[in-house]
Structure formats: C-alpha cells, structure tokens
Amino acid sequence: MLQVHLEREDASLSIQCMYRRRRYNYLQQLPHQGFLKLSLKPSCCGIHISR
C-alpha cells in the first residue's frame, strides 16, 4: 500500500505501470484532503507527481 500526501489540493498523481507487456497509465485527482491510497503491483516502474 502506498500513501501519498500532497499539500496542494489541485495536485494529481500519475502512475505508469508495466504489466504483462502492456503499459497502463493511471491518472487520478487527489481527494479534497490530499490523501490518496493506491494498491500497486511490484511491476510499477514510475510515479510522477504533477503540481
């Protein structure tokens, strides 16, 4: 479990995962309180936080 906390409420979290030779892009807006919990597989290779 990965817990990410950002001070800015308008921030977004982008996750790029490699799984079974396919590339998935996950882009989700953070909730109002700025917390986002994600269940990630070990195959995830990159996490990008845009503010």
N, C-alpha and C positions, 0 to 999 in steps of 0.2 A: 504494500500500500504506500502510495506516495501522496504526501500532503504538501500543498504549495500555498504559501501565503504571500499576497502582494498588497502593498499599501494602497495602490491606486485601484479604485473600483472599476475603472473602464479598461483594465488590462485584460488581455486574452492569452490563453496558453495553447500553443501549437505543438503537437507531438507527431513525429514521423516514426513509423514502425515498419520493420521488415519482418514479414511473417509468411512462410510458405511461398517464398519467391514473389510475393506481392507487396506492394508499398501502400500503406494506408496513411492518410493524413487526418489527424483529429484536431479540430479547431472548435473550442468551446469557450463561451463567455463565462467569466467568473461570476459567482453569485454576489449579492449585494455586500455581504460581509467580507468578501475577498478570499474565501477559502474554497479550495477545490480538491476533492479526493478522487484519485484515479487508481483503478486496479490494472497494473501493467504487467505484461509478459516480459521475461528476460530478453526477448528479441528486440525490444525497443532500442533504437540506436540514437535518437536525438530528441532533445527537448528544447524548444525555443520559446522564450517569453518576450512578448512584444508589449511595450508600454506606451 
